[in-house]
Amino acid sequence: MDNKRISLIIRLSGNDFRKRYAGSYLGRIWALAQPVVTVVMYYIVFDRIFGAVPPVTGEEGHVPYVVWLTAGLVPWFFISESVNSGLMALLDYSYLVKKVVFDIDTLPVIKVMGALYTHVFFLGVYLALFLLCGVKPTLALIQIVYYSFAAAVLALALSYFNAAVVVFFRDLQQIVNILLQLLMWGTPILWDVTMVNGENTRRAAEIVSFINPFSYIVMGYRAASFEGKWFWELGARNLYFWGLTLILLFVNRRIFRKLKPHFADVL
């Protein structure tokens, strides 16, 4: 990818982020309000009301629940926003799709990068919360950059398929929203395998956690934040995640390009 295309993607992704809230009084604050409210709501319900205790992590034992919870929600917010934004890549930029000279393969990339702006802010909030709660950081914490990159690649792989298909099947938008809700509860964000009671139930939870690629990212955030583990220590999870993600990226991009000649006619 040449420098001119990279510059174009960066500029358009910034414009995409700004125009989402153009015309509203609070503007870009709305991009931050909903995730913050969600974290506070879950914290009150699970910590203050039910007294949930996160699993023992690292040498210091239990970390504050709000920090453990936020470590799971921050990457999930990025994933869900990226997938939802990527889904609308062609519909939102239909005027560019009809221009022969514009490379529409970059549109899903622009959408995922647009979601990255909000994610960077929440990483800052997470790190501030991390320090305010007295959790001692380790060098492994720098891996949140790696796991953010992994989340972006996975979201991009899904976006190529979603953006292409939704042009012909608009109901896909509602289906994706429902699937994301189901995946949130199937991803160890509000729970952990060690919290599951019963041998058979725990085994089922371990299988679900392993085959769900989003689990790799959430568990990676926590492993880097509290356990001081490096990504290569996750062993087979690395091979499974990147194998699945790269296959999805290759296949879905082929589907995107296969349907590409028909986009302008439908839009």
Buried (B, 14 or more C-beta within 10 A) or exposed (E): EEEEEEEBBEEBBBEBBBEBBEEEEEEBEEBBEEBEEEBEEBBEEBBEEEEBEBBEBBEEEEBBBBBBBBBBBBBBBBBBBBBBBBBBBBBBBEEBBEEEEBEBEBBBBBBBBBBBBBBEBBBEBBBEBBEEBEBEBBEBBEBBEBBBEBBBBBBBBBBBBBBBBBBEEEEBBEEBEEEBEEBBEBBBBBBBBEBBEEEEEBEEBEEBBBEBBBBBBBBBBBBBBBBBBBBEEBEEBBEBBBEBBEEBBEEBBEEBEEBBEEBBEEE
